[in-house]
Amino acid sequence: MTDWERVRKSIEMDEPIPYDPNDPDDGPYDPNDDAAVEAYWSKATIWRGYPNPVMIQKDGVPVNPDGTPASETGKPRAKAS
């Protein structure tokens, strides 16, 4: 069985994602707990876009409070050297 076959089978069976709260490599929250996932991402700083990333949320607060989405397709910004 390939890894993708194992993943597809796990999805079909609705198996929980393995998580150990004592293992720092497992991440900051339990991915099987919807409330923990929502709490983590509601306080996160989120960047979108490539090659010119745009911050859309910082520490849970939208960067553009007026509701206008930040542009990811604007002109490329010059990078300092």
Residue pairs with C-beta under 8 A, 6 or more apart in sequence:
1 9
16 32
17 31
17 32
18 26
19 26
19 27
19 30
19 31
19 32
20 26
21 30
28 40
29 36
29 37
29 39
29 40
30 36
30 37
31 37
42 60
43 59
43 60
44 57
44 59
44 60
45 55
45 57
45 58
45 59
46 55
46 56
46 57
47 53
47 54
47 55
47 56
48 54
48 56
48 70
48 72
49 72
51 76
52 72
52 74
52 76
52 77
54 70
54 71
54 72
55 63
55 70
56 62
56 63
56 64
56 69
56 70
57 63
63 70
64 70
